[in-house]
Amino acid sequence: MRYGRSPLTLTAAALLAGLALSACGSGGGEEKAASPGSPERSEQAAPGEPTVPMPQEIETRPTPAASTAPPAPAGTPACKNPQLSLAAAGGQGGAGTHIQRLEITNSGALCTLEGRPEVYPYDAKGARAKGFKTASVPGDFGAIGGSPGKVTLEKGGKAVVYVVVNDNSAEGKSCPEAAGLALQAPGDAGNAPVRLAKAWSPCPGPIQVSAVHPPTSVF
């Protein structure tokens, strides 16, 4: 007895054969149509070519702010008291504590300031006022603590120092009075101090003095 192939079997075989021929014929055409800039071929660089990251992969960093003065050349001397002036430049207070910002201006040649100056009150006669003690601002006292490093001052250039005082009364006791503040630049104890007329009567506790900071610093 002879069995013939069913129409369904023949149709499926013909369809598979047609798909195979179509795949063979279209393979070469797709390779010819692909261009070097197509997405399929741009994922991997050719040998010897540098790999360029996609724009979203490039890391961007903020540009550091420019310094107010160029770094001091080697051998630049330290600033001396006679070439400096002192001015009150704002303050901030709360809960009896007051932070005074003092601005130092250089009227002489290029020089540097580094470290903590000596700042103390003086009396009506210009002598160092008695009853005041001084100390360093703690290193963890916000942005004005610690030692920021060397500050370069061109002629007309500025730097700042911060003085922290307590304006509370000393439990009913009278507090010493001062006619102003005197500043000795770091390393210059041989010249007369720079003076700022400012009536103060801070107490109790010591007057805390910061190191010299750049003029761009804030509380």
Steps between C-alpha positions, in 0.01 A plus 500: 500500500649834396480798729530841348639806679241723650455852357580648842842331514592619152396855575712518820807361323467752219465783746818400691696472179387844391603658832849342481556636150378843607742507797795402283419764244441783743815443712741645248273794428487609865881498534537716190237745622655544845717812522798558735291753693202268556410420864572130450869565414569807718483306826854367457793710376723370225851380605727797567216753533449679835174426676289815538245490786145604439425861608301391804799297627743796509551616860472873557651683799449860611785735420673617819457868579796715404719626781487870583879518465755279321720275713787693655836448327768330704662744737196729536528660846240485774279806543611749766281714721600837346363399159167375633174665604206356692124556463181348640323311221174371639410255770253241619364428844260288697447373856754747635780396263619745237726428200680807372656490153811717469634594157874541449617709202854511363622843389857388423681253279397139437506301824342201673309435820484156660388382840329667792568868568504640851185706555435673832299797633677824593388769743447875461875558543589256222641241739391139508177491701510294817253230585474347154624156406545373146487150349474332162168434331444121525582309185145363473333841539313505169683637197724738699682238705823329402786635291414570134861550394696787353318803359674713236432874504585719204504875551142584591428132569297385799480221752267444795525382859210415733464592867245316715390673821235448765285805566324364809549663837723319743229421758460858613870579494630788293679403180823663388461773240713549190541792261593283204676195363865460413638242258852363471561327168626142536876508549524879542543582866761772443273765347211692656167319456226596259215669687125522455299741718201300625351526848453152642419349833476126433484259792526244644747255351792553265492677163542231236704592191506304173783446257521727195250402227457601135262792441248263339445307824167515685383419852 
